[in-house]
Amino acid sequence: MTESLENWLESSVAWAENAMRAAMDPMELGPKSFAEALRYPTFAGGKRLRPCLVRLINHEMGGRDADAESPAVAIEWVHTYSLVHDDLPCMDDDDLRRGKPTTHKVYGEATAVLVGDGLLTLAFELLANRGGPNALDMIAVLARAAGPAGMVGGQHLDLSAEQGGVNTDGVREIHRLKTAALIEAACELGALAAGASAAARQAARRYGLALGLCFQAVDDCLDVTGQATDLGKTPGKDAAAGKATLVADLGLDGAQEEAGLRAAEARVAAQEAGFQPQGFALGLVDWLLSRTH
């Protein structure tokens, strides 16, 4: 491996940004004012973890970047829609996202709801038109991960948990649905883009699930230890809102231990999937575990 993980991530973020612009520019986005609102959260920056994972797994399984573009864009649009809705006053009520005012603060709550709706539906339009020979499977994978059996169901549990009474297993279930399901789907989409076998898809999913659980465990810790300038969002919101988190249930040390256990599971899954021993799939686990934003 001659390229560093940091350089690969930087190039992959640029790749994802370019792919999103190339995909969105020719699409019909409605009235000019709404098109502007759609673009605001879409190109507001961010880690672009999910499209990077689509690209990574696609490469690990012998695919080409060109085959990964549409599913990478689609899942990032779904993720962005979820952030726009999460930030609404009726949900997590946040004023800052990716270091900028949230969409509803700039365009109003009603438009922010519609922006989320627009990004979600554009994602499936893109896959239907440009998903390649496995488009239908890609649509099914993304729909399940984003819907009641995944992210949406997890968000419901997360909001319900503010009333209390959620144990550690309950927190883990929220994490599995709200965060890990979409990261798991990103890995499976990468396998689909590469035309991988059913067994390879399953291996990619196991890696993605463990990685997603690690990511969210670290996120719980960063809400306590992180700074707004690093996070690009308001720290301390989870505790203030009475959210069910690993830190609230296990303490900071316990939550950090949980993140380490999930990282170990991701490393094992990467090895079982046959990913390169010195490759980025394993390096990404350590990068996520030690991240500060």
Summary of the structure (lengths in Angstrom):
residues: 293
radius of gyration: 18.0
end to end distance: 25.5
largest distance: 50.3
contacts: 1050
relative contact order: 0.12
helix: 75%
strand: 1%
